[in-house]
Amino acid sequence: MASSLLFNPHTYDPTHFDPETRRLLRATIDWFEDRGKRRLIEDYRSRAWLGDFLAFAAKERLFATFLTPASAAADEDQRWDTARIAALNEIFGFYGLDYWYAWQVTVLGLGPVWQSDNAAARSRAADLLSQGEVFAFGLSEKTHGADIYSTDMLLEPDGDGGFRATGSKYYIGNGNAAGLVSVFGRRTDIDGPDGYVFFAADSRHPAYHLVKNVVDSSKFVSEFHLEEYPVAPEDVLHTGRAAFDAALNTVNVGKFNLCTASIGICEHAMYEAVTHAHNRILYGRPVTAFPHVRRELAEAYVRLVGMKLFSDRAVDYFRSAGPEDRRYLLFNPMTKMKVTTEGEKVVDLMWDVIAAKGFEKDNYFSQAAIEIRGLPKLEGTVHVNLALILKFMRNHLLDPIDVPAVPTRLDAADDAFLFRQGPARGLGSVRFHDWRPAYDAYAAVANVARFREQADALCEFVSTVSPDEEQSRDLDFLLSVGQLFALVVHGQLILEQARLTDLDESVLDELFSVLVRDFSGHCVELHGKDSATERQQQWALDAIRRPVVDEARSAQVWQRVEALSGTYEMAL
């Protein structure tokens, strides 16, 4: 019963996918399981390069099958399918973020290529994928970070339609081994946005100089330098404003992968934590007999279930997106910001229970506790994504439109729109369906109803005491408001997916008791902000709610958590 909501390698059989997808997901699980926990941990501790894993992926054509869009496909199983990509993210996260990272930066490196009209570059990328090569995304720089307006990668025209590129890039995953690196730079002869260029480079070229791995990890997060690198016309992917749009739209695609990686990490850690706690005897009783332990593990469990529900539903909006439906542009930074920070909370709750056990070198948990921290900080920080989410708040809360419901999208279709998203602007014009019906459907669930009171209060805040012009420049204040809005959106998609999957209402009620407390906590934070007005302070106090307590409900959820003990353990 309990394990059915969590990924379990022993029982996993995604029958909703086509045969080749099922085979590849199962083959990936089996590769890790056959490798064993001891080798997995030793490779992590020794910072070993992922050569064996990439050899397996090449042999199975894993990346080629999952990351070649239908427009460049050589066989019928190749497509860009966000549902199965999400499933693979979860598996990689479950076994180790280093494996996921090599895959993730390949996704990012391919983004500018698949958005390009350059047929030669697209064909080259498809060939490299079929050979098992990895890719890299050369955007950020040591001095400027991801401030692409200020790039110092300079391209000087060579007089023959090409360029000579000189400059450095920093924090570039797979920069040591990528068959193709999508590099962002600017021309020396054209000022402003018209001078931007995205081009394809090869990490094996003599003019490509690998400086170092900037992190102490198997993840090869490189610094590299190009010195008079020859960029032929067939290497140019985008020029002008289109290059800028390709950068942001690539991050839109790749950002989504962080949520399911976070879920995988939490799932593996939860099996270890519950099994350890339930079998450890303290003062003559199992650790899980203590009420505070039960509360922490139950909260970790329902938060994790919420992460999964939200992410699964967000897949549907990604796959159903189009020029007239860009709701994914809100749900995407939500998966990046909200789901990954929930993952940190889940691990912290479990770590409080297992204490010193979480440091032991023979456990997966010790690396989970480290790696879960990275995901909220990749593809934009929490603050950057919260600021982005705020752009949608008024339209989402106060000005819904009537649009057809988005169905569950597990079909074997190519998500072609992701590579023709168009100009990366106009976020304020994105419109949404009414969020209230998702809550209305569960009005009889006590804590959903309690949280709905808080959501309605947020609408009142936006209508009556929203930030004035001066506060709108106070990002610290705005981020508190953003946290409140994010909770409403988080709850909405959780409820939509709960209805689609017929989730047990005891789990849902327990989850929303947590969200009620979270909302109240952010109200207290907003109340204490330096720039909060008296009316805003009073609103914050009035919006605080106490969750509805139900001991029978909590006991039902605890049974689900307790049943995880011994359900999965990776073979040595």
Secondary structure, DSSP 4 states (H G I P E B T S, - for coil): --GGGS--TTT---TTS-HHHHHHHHHHHHHHHHH-HHHHHHHHHHT---HHHHHHHHHHTHHHHHHS-GGG-SSTT----HHHHHHHHHHHHHH-HHHHHHHHHHHHHHHHHHT---HHHHHHHHHHHHTT--EEEE--BTTTBT-GGG---EEEE-SSS-EEEEEEEEEEETTTT-SEEEEEEEESSS-SGGGEEEEEE-TTSTTEEEEEESSSSSS-EEEEEEEEEEE-GGGEEEETHHHHHHHHHHHHHHHTHHHHHHHHHHHHHHHHHHHHHHH-EETTEEGGGSHHHHHHHHHHHHHHHHHHHHHHHHHHHHHT-BTTB-THHHHHHHIIIIIHHHHHHHHHHHHHHHGGGGG-TTSSHHHHHHHTTTGGGSSS-HHHHHHHHHTTHHHHHH-----PPPPP--SS---GGGG----S--GGG-----SHHHHHTTTTSHHHHHHHHHHHHHHHHHHHS---TTGGG-HHHHHHHHHHHHHHHHHHHHHHHHHHHT--HHHHHHHHHHHHHHHHHHHHHHHT-TT--HHHHHHHHHT--PPPP-HHHHHHHHHHHHTTTTT-----
